[in-house]
Structures are given as structure tokens and as C-alpha cells.
Amino acid sequence: AKRYFTGKIGIDAEAGPTEIAILADATADPVHVASDLISQAEHDPLAAAVLVTDSVELADAVEKELEPQVAATKHIDDRIVPALKGRQSAIVLVDGVEEGLRVVDAYGAEHLEIQTADAAAVADRVRNAGAIFIGPWAPVSLGDYAAGSNHVLPTGGCACHSSGLSVQSFLRGIHIVDYTQDALAEVAHHVVTLAEAEDLPAHGAAVKARFGWKVPTSK
């Protein structure tokens, strides 16, 4: 529907398959991590579920925990298993939280959970994510249904340059330019120089026409 109306009305973006990235260290609970990965894999066989951790022990524990949790839930064969086993999902081992931050920033996930020691401080250093869920008591599903964060978030790496849906998405701004004669004279040389560099002399001429076809000398 969004694709059909693109160009006819304003839309936020075409959302792709959902994504969850979890940055976790040895302090994270593997039961929580596994359940959160599954919760987003439940959406779609193309959903991405990524764990980024510096703890081999946590990675192993999460992998073991996934099996019984997946077996006990719904949508196993048509969504969850294909999503978790797809090339879009992975457990990524890093050398430390510092490297983990670089990985999740490069990924720019729709949903990013921080399950580390001092999670709030770590989250404060994240640059690219649709929404950040801090600590062990903030699963993504909380944001989906109760916390108030918007459910329409950038996917496919678009969190590197875009934000989630908000009131601002429905507002339209108009740029207004209002210069005095002296103010224009002060920047006229820059306008003419740039126009000539781009081989658009009429752009510069529109400024010179206001000053007797000369480039004024700024005061």
C-alpha cells in the first residue's frame, strides 16, 4: 500500500522485514536473550535476529537455550526456524563491548537491545538504531505494545540516516530567505563565485543585476 501511494501522498518509508540486534556481555541472561531473538523471528521468515557478544560462554548458552524455547512456541516451521537459520541472522563474537558498539552501529538495526554491565552508559554511545532497549527488563515486545516507542521504525540499515515515525513525519517545513541590501552585498561575491564554478553564470547575474551588474564589495 505504501509503495502504491508513493509520490501521491507523503509516507514515512517502506518497511522491510523486522530486525533485532542484541549487544550483550557475560552479565546477560541467556534465557532472556534467546526469548528476545525468538520474539522477532516470529514476525517473518526473513526477520533478522542477531546477537553480538564478547562472551563465548553466553553465545553457547544462548544457542542451547534457543532449541527448547523454539520447540515450545508457535509459528516454528513457517517463520521462526527459517528466520533464525537464515543468512540474515547470526551470533557475532567480538573482542569487547567497544568492538560490539562498532558492529551494531554499522548494522543500524531496527531494534537494538543493550544487555551489558552499565547498559545505560553503553546505550548512550550508540549512534545508529531505530529504537534502543536498555537492560534486562526492556524487551523489544515492551516497545511494541506498552512502552510508547513508535512501532514504525527504519529497517534495512536505514537507521543510519533515518528515524522512527513521529509527529514530525506529518509536519512540513518551509524555508524562508529574507535579506537586506547590505546583507546580500556581504555574500554576493560567494554566490557569484560558486555560480561561475558550476557554469551557471545567470545565477550570479541575478545577484549582480541588483548592484549595477557589478559584484559589490562587502563592508
N, C-alpha and C positions, 0 to 999 in steps of 0.2 A: 504494500500500500504506500509506504514512504517513497519507494522508487517511482511509482506511478505519478505521484504528485510533485516530485522534484521539479523545480522550475515554475510550477503553478502557484504553490504556496511555500512558505518557509517551513522547513523541517529541521530537527536537530542533527540527525545523522542516520545512516543505515547501520543498524546494529548487527554485528556478526555473532558467531557462537560465543557463549559466555566463557569467562576466564577466571580462574583463581590462582594466585601465586601466594605461597606461604613462605616467609623468611623466618626460619626457626633455628634455635641453637639447642644445646643439650638440656636446657631447662624446660623445653616444651613437652607436653604430654602427648605421646604418640596416638592415644585414643582420640584426643581432640583433633589432632592434625588429620588423621585418617578420615574421621567423620566429616570434616570440613571439605576435604578433597572430594569425597563421595557426593556431598550435598550439591556441588556444582556440576559434577559429572552427570548427575541425574537429569539435567536440562536437555542434553543433546549428545548424540554420539560424537559430534565434533567439538564438544566442550573441552576446554584445556584445564588440566589440573596439574599444577607444578609446585613441587616442594624444593626450596633452596635452603640448604643447611650445611653447616660446617661440622656436623656430628654424624660420623658413620653409624654410631650406635642408634641414634634417632632414626636415621634413614632405614636401617634394618628393622627396627621396631615398627615403624610405620608400614613398611612393606608387609610385614607379618600380620599387622592389625587390619590391613585392608581386606584380606581374604574373608574372615568371619563376618565383618561388617557388611561387605558387599553381599554375601550369601544370605544375610538376614533382611535385606531390603527389597524394594520393588524396582521395576524397570532395569533389571540386571542385564539381560541379554540384548535388549534393543537400544539402551542408552549408556548405562554405567560402565560395563566392561569394554565396549568399543571406545568410549571416551578415555578411560584410564590406560588402555593399551595402545591408543593411537599415538602417532608421532608428535602430536601437539602436547602430550603430557609426559612428565618426566620427574625423576628425583635428581636434582643437580647438587653435586658436592662441591663446596668451595673451601678456601683456606681459612676463612674467618668471616665475621659479620661485615667487615669492611668490603670484602670482595662480594659478599652476598648483596650488599646495597648496590654495587655497580651492576650486578646481574639484573636485579629487579628493576632498576632504573632504565636499563637498556630494553627490558621487556615491556615495560609500561602497561601492566595488567589492568584489566577492568576492576577486579577486586584484589587487594593486597592485604594479607594478614601479617602482622608482626607478632611472633611468639618467641620472644627472646628475653633475656635479662634486660632490665631498663628499657622496656619496649617503647615507651613514650619518647624517650630520647632518640632511639633508633628511628622511629617513625618521623620524627621532626627533620630528619636528614633525607627523607625520600623526596625526590623531585617529580617522578612520573608514576601516577596511579590514578585510576578513576575514583576509587574510594579506599581509604586505609582503615583497617580494623585492628585496634591496638590491644594486645594482651590476650590472655586465655579466656576471658569472659565476653569476647566480642566476635562471635562467629558471623560469617557473611549473611547467613539467614536472618540474623537480627536486623541487619540493614535492609534486607528485602521486605520485612514485614512490620517492624516496630520502631526502629531507632530514629527514622526520619531522614536518613540519607536517601538521595534520589535513586530509584531503581533503574533509570535510564542513564547508562554510563558508557564512556568510549571503550571500544573493543579493538582488536587487531593492531595494537600498538599506538592507537590514536590518542591515548592518554599522554603521550609525549608532547602533544600540541593542543589538545582539546580538553574541555571539562565536561562534567556531567550536566544533565538537563537542570535548568534552574529558571527562576523568574526572568533572568537576563536573556534567556533564549527567546523570550517572547517580546522583548523590547527592541526598539530600533532607534539608533542614534543618528543625528545629522551633524556633520562637521560644518562649522561656521567660521569664515575668514573675514575679518574687518580690520583694515589697515588705514592709517592716516597717510598723507603725502610724505611726511618725514619718515615714517616707518617703512614705507615702500622704498624710498630713496636709500635707506640704510642697507637694504638687502638686494637692491636692483642688480648690482654687479654679480652677485652669486647666481641670480636667476638667469641673467643673460649668458654668463659663462657656461652654466650647465646646459642651457638650451642649445648653445652652439656646439658643445661637446657631443650632444645627441643628434646633431644635424637637424635641428628643429628651429631654424632662425626666426620663424614667425612667432614662436613663443617668446623669444627675447624681445622681438619688435613690439609686442603688445605692452611690454614694460617701457621701452624707450619712447614709444608714442606719447606717453604721459609726461615726458620730460624733454620735449622738443627734439625727439629722435636721438637723444644722447643718453649715455649711461651716466646718471648723476653721481657726484662724489658725495659719499656719506659724510655727515658731520662728525 
